C-alpha cells in the first residue's frame, strides 16, 4: 500500500527545522520546544491549528499512517487533531486537473444526463455522457467527504 505524503507536507517555518530532530517533513519526533517554536513563529495559538489528513488511501487508518504525529499530539497538544478529518484519495482530483471545471460547476450542471443518455444513439456521445455521469457521482461523494471533514474540524 502506498504511504500518503500530502498530509506530511507540513514543514517548520524557515530556520525552525534546523532546531528540530527529525528528517521527516511532518516532524513527528519534534525536538523539545520545536512545536512551540513552530506555533509561535506562525503567530497562531495551538488550538487554532487543525490538521487535515490529505490523500489517504481508503483502507488506511490515519492513526497508523501518521502514528508519530498522533504521539506528538498526545504528548504536546499544540494543535487540534481529529482522526475523522481525512480527505481520501479519489479519481476526481486527477480528472479535475485535466479539466477546466470545479467541483461546484460539475454539481451545478443543469443537464439531465440520464435523459440525454437515453435519447442518444451515437456511441461516442453516449461515452461522453457516461463519463460526465461518473464525474458527477465522484464530485457528489467528494463534496460529502469534504463537508464531513469540515464538520469534524469544527466539532
TAQUI-V545917 format. One record per pair of residues at least 12 apart in sequence whose ideal C-beta (glycine too) atoms are under 7 Angstrom apart, sorted by sequence separation. I is the first residue (numbers start at 1). GAP is how many residues later the second one is. D is the distance in Angstrom with one decimal. If there is no record, write none. Layout:
{{I	GAP	D} {I	GAP	D}}
This chain:
{{19	12	6.3} {117	12	4.7} {53	13	6.5} {116	13	5.2} {117	13	6.7} {11	14	5.5} {20	14	4.2} {10	15	6.8} {12	15	6.2} {19	15	6.0} {8	16	6.9} {9	16	6.5} {10	16	5.8} {113	16	5.6} {8	17	5.3} {8	18	4.2} {16	18	6.8} {19	18	6.5} {113	19	5.5} {63	20	5.8} {113	20	4.9} {16	21	5.0} {62	21	5.3} {16	22	5.6} {113	23	6.8} {62	24	5.7} {13	25	6.5} {16	25	5.9} {12	26	5.2} {13	28	4.5} {51	28	6.0} {13	29	6.6} {50	29	6.9} {51	29	6.9} {106	29	5.8} {107	29	6.7} {49	30	3.9} {50	30	4.5} {51	30	5.2} {56	30	5.1} {58	30	5.3} {106	30	5.7} {49	31	6.5} {46	32	4.2} {53	32	6.3} {55	32	6.7} {56	32	5.6} {57	32	5.6} {107	32	5.3} {46	33	5.5} {47	33	6.4} {52	33	4.9} {53	33	4.6} {54	33	4.8} {56	33	6.8} {106	33	4.3} {107	33	6.5} {51	34	6.6} {53	34	6.9} {55	34	5.3} {52	35	6.3} {103	36	4.9} {107	36	6.6} {29	39	6.0} {39	39	5.6} {103	39	6.3} {28	40	2.3} {95	40	6.2} {103	40	6.1} {28	41	5.0} {35	41	5.0} {26	42	6.8} {30	42	5.9} {36	42	6.8} {26	43	5.7} {28	43	6.9} {35	43	4.1} {28	44	5.6} {7	45	7.0} {7	46	4.4} {92	46	4.0} {7	47	4.8} {91	47	6.1} {92	47	6.0} {6	48	4.0} {90	48	6.4} {6	49	4.0} {92	50	5.1} {4	51	5.1} {4	52	5.0} {90	52	5.5} {4	53	6.8} {2	55	6.6} {1	56	6.0} {4	56	6.9} {88	57	6.4} {87	58	6.6} {1	59	6.6} {7	59	6.5} {87	59	6.9} {4	61	6.1} {3	62	6.8} {87	62	6.0} {86	63	6.8} {85	64	5.0} {85	67	4.7} {84	68	4.0} {85	68	5.4} {82	70	4.8} {82	71	6.2} {82	73	6.9} {52	97	6.2} {50	103	4.9}}
